[in-house]
Amino acid sequence: LLDPTVRRWPRPGSIVLFREPDGGDLAIKRVAGRSGARIPFAGGFLILGPDEAWLTADATPERAAAAGYGAPIDSNRFGPGPVGQLIARAWFRYGPAGRIGRLR
C-alpha cells in the first residue's frame, strides 16, 4: 500500500515509488540518503543537493545476476533522484503470505 501525499523525500531506509529519471518507468527503491547526505560514489563522495535522494535496490548485483537479471537499476546508474520524480511512500506489504505487514 502506498501513501501518495508525500511531497518530500522520506527518511533513509524508507521504501518509495518513483519515476526513473532515464525512462519514466515506475520503480520501487529504498531511500539511502537525502538532501545534504554524503554518498560514497565512484571512489569519492557525492553531496546530495536540495530535494535530491540517493535510491538503492535491495538486490545485490550478484543476487540480480543469479535471478537472470542484469545489474540493479538505482542511483548508481541514474544518479540522485529529484523530488519531482517521487510518487508515494510504501508503508504496507500485502504479499507474499509470509511477508505481509507494515514496512519499516
N, C-alpha and C positions, 0 to 999 in steps of 0.2 A: 504494500500500500504506500502511496506517495502523498506528501504534503506540498501542494503547488503554491502555497502562499509565501514561500521563502523568497527574499529579494537580495540576499547577500550570501556569500559562501558560508556554510555551517562550519563548526569547529573541525579540526583534523580528526580523522577516524570516522567521520560521518560518511554515509553512502548516499550518492546523489545521482539523479538522472539529468543528463545534459546533452546538448548537440555538439558532436565532434566538430572542431573548427575546420578541418580539412575536407569534410564531405557532407556535413549536416546530418549524419546518421545519429539516431538516439543511442546512447550508451549509459551503462551504469558503472560508476567507478567510485573509489574511496578517496576522500579529500586527505592529502598528505601534508599540505601546508596552504596557508592563505596569505593575504596581504602582509608584506614585511618579513615573511619567513625566509630563512636562508636554506636553500635546497642544494645538496651535492649534485653536480651535473658536469659531465664531460671532463673529469679530472679537476674541476674547480667548484665554484659555488655560484648560484644564481639567486638574487634577491627579488622576490615577487613584488610587483607593483600594486598600486591601489586596485581593488576589485579583481584581483587575479588569484587563481588557486592552482596548486600542483595536484594533479589527479593520477592515481595509480590503479592498476589492475591487481586483483588479489592473486591471480595466477602468475607463477614464476615463468620465465621463458622456457625452462625445462619441462614444466608441467603442461604448458600450452603445446609444446612440440610433441610430447608423448600422447596428447589427445588428438594429434593430427592437425593442429592449427599452427600458424606462424607465431612470431613474437607478439606479445600482448600490445594492443594499441592503447597508449596512455600518454601522459605528458612527456615521457621520454622520447616520444615520436613527434607529437604536435606542439610541445611547449606548454606554457601556462594557459589555463583556460580563463577567458574573460567572463565576468559575472553575467553578461548578456546571453551567454550560452546555457546558463543554469535554468532547468525546467522545474525540478522539485527535489525534495529530500526524501529518501526512502526511510520508513520507520518501522515497517512490519512485514515479515515474510510469511506467506501462507502456503508454502510448499518448498521442497518435498516434505512428506509427512514427518520425518524425523527431525526436521529443522524449522518447524513452524514457531513463530514467536517474534517478539519485539527485537529490532536491530539495535545493537549498542554502538 
